[in-house]
């Protein structure tokens, strides 16, 4: 069987599925957390701006339906 190197810890492992990139659930979780942090850093303020527009839209819809 083919072995791969874990993208987080560098340990060699045998994947159970062709798409496996991590040796364990812990490494997969760490990757997810790191990805989320990097996304938030690159898209600073995106969530705040999105939520402001979402709340304004909902407020307008509620006013129209009242």
Kinemage of the C-alpha trace (Angstrom):
@kinemage 1
@onewidth
@group {chain A} dominant
@subgroup {mainchain}
@vectorlist {calphas} color= white
{ca unk a 1} P 0.000 0.000 0.000
{ca unk a 2} L 0.998 3.579 -0.578
{ca unk a 3} L 2.106 5.704 2.365
{ca unk a 4} L 1.734 9.439 2.782
{ca unk a 5} L 3.183 12.105 5.015
{ca unk a 6} L 0.783 13.924 7.340
{ca unk a 7} L 0.506 17.624 6.428
{ca unk a 8} L 0.444 18.637 10.110
{ca unk a 9} L 2.879 16.472 12.062
{ca unk a 10} L 5.008 15.014 9.235
{ca unk a 11} L 4.419 11.414 10.335
{ca unk a 12} L 4.184 8.710 7.655
{ca unk a 13} L 0.852 6.880 7.539
{ca unk a 14} L -1.140 4.529 5.345
{ca unk a 15} L -4.323 6.263 4.189
{ca unk a 16} L -7.616 4.387 4.607
{ca unk a 17} L -9.138 6.457 1.791
{ca unk a 18} L -7.483 7.964 -1.299
{ca unk a 19} L -8.277 11.507 -0.108
{ca unk a 20} L -6.774 11.215 3.395
{ca unk a 21} L -4.194 13.929 4.071
{ca unk a 22} L -3.831 13.580 7.839
{ca unk a 23} L -2.716 10.696 10.013
{ca unk a 24} L -5.301 11.176 12.774
{ca unk a 25} L -8.476 12.993 13.769
{ca unk a 26} L -6.367 15.309 15.948
{ca unk a 27} L -4.231 16.425 12.989
{ca unk a 28} L -7.378 16.914 10.903
{ca unk a 29} L -8.883 19.084 13.657
{ca unk a 30} L -5.675 21.118 14.005
{ca unk a 31} L -5.667 21.735 10.259
{ca unk a 32} L -9.269 22.912 10.413
{ca unk a 33} L -8.489 25.340 13.234
{ca unk a 34} L -5.392 26.657 11.433
{ca unk a 35} L -7.354 27.103 8.211
{ca unk a 36} L -10.118 28.994 10.038
{ca unk a 37} L -7.604 31.301 11.708
{ca unk a 38} L -5.814 32.045 8.441
{ca unk a 39} L -9.127 32.660 6.624
{ca unk a 40} L -10.240 35.135 9.305
{ca unk a 41} L -6.857 36.911 9.118
{ca unk a 42} L -7.088 37.248 5.319
{ca unk a 43} L -10.753 38.318 5.360
{ca unk a 44} L -10.614 40.695 8.289
{ca unk a 45} L -13.998 42.265 8.970
{ca unk a 46} L -15.878 40.160 6.399
{ca unk a 47} L -18.146 38.493 8.948
{ca unk a 48} L -18.934 41.810 10.656
{ca unk a 49} L -19.840 43.487 7.365
{ca unk a 50} L -21.874 40.474 6.231
{ca unk a 51} L -23.838 40.306 9.478
{ca unk a 52} L -24.595 44.049 9.386
{ca unk a 53} L -26.069 43.722 5.896
{ca unk a 54} L -27.951 40.559 6.911
{ca unk a 55} L -29.525 42.254 9.936
{ca unk a 56} L -30.470 45.322 7.862
{ca unk a 57} L -32.081 43.103 5.227
{ca unk a 58} L -34.065 41.181 7.861
{ca unk a 59} L -35.176 44.462 9.450
{ca unk a 60} L -36.430 45.749 6.061
{ca unk a 61} L -38.265 42.463 5.407
{ca unk a 62} L -39.920 42.601 8.840
{ca unk a 63} L -41.011 46.205 8.218
{ca unk a 64} L -42.510 45.267 4.840
{ca unk a 65} L -44.413 42.319 6.308
{ca unk a 66} L -45.793 44.301 9.250
